[in-house]
């Protein structure tokens, strides 16, 4: 088991604009990361709502996290809704995983 996993979602700056992360593949990766985390381990996700598809993926990540642990959201004030969002989850000692509807 591992103690930490970090995701930097969105796209690769300077790369091909059409090459972005997507909720369906992000979900598989997040689920796998959570199974690999040791109790007390941290999962950190940086999501970027300001690009095409980013708002939907950011919302998905928030919903995914809410059903699994008590996430800490560190969102800067952002009236335009475009700044990166940081989410930190700590895997509990006893797993409480709820299905995402």
RAJOMO-V738861 format. One line per field, one symbol per residue. ss: DSSP state (A for helix, B for strand, O for the rest). phi: phi as a letter, one per 30 degrees, with the letter a starting at -180 (. if undefined). psi: psi as a letter, one per 40 degrees, with the letter a starting at -180 (. if undefined). Layout:
ss=???
phi=???
psi=???
This chain:
ss=OBBBBBBBOOBOOOOOOOOBOOAAAAAAAAAAAAAABBBBBBBBBBBBOOOOOAAAAAAAAAAAAAOOOOOBBBBOOOOOOOOBBBBBBBOOOOOOOOOOO
phi=.ccabbcbdkbceicdedcbdbedddddddedddddddeidcccbcccddceiddddddedddedddcbcdccccdeaedicdeccbbccdddcdbccddd
psi=iidihhhgibihheahdegiiidddddddddddddehiheihhhhhiheeihedddddddddddddedagihhghihgdefeiihhhhihhidhhghiih.
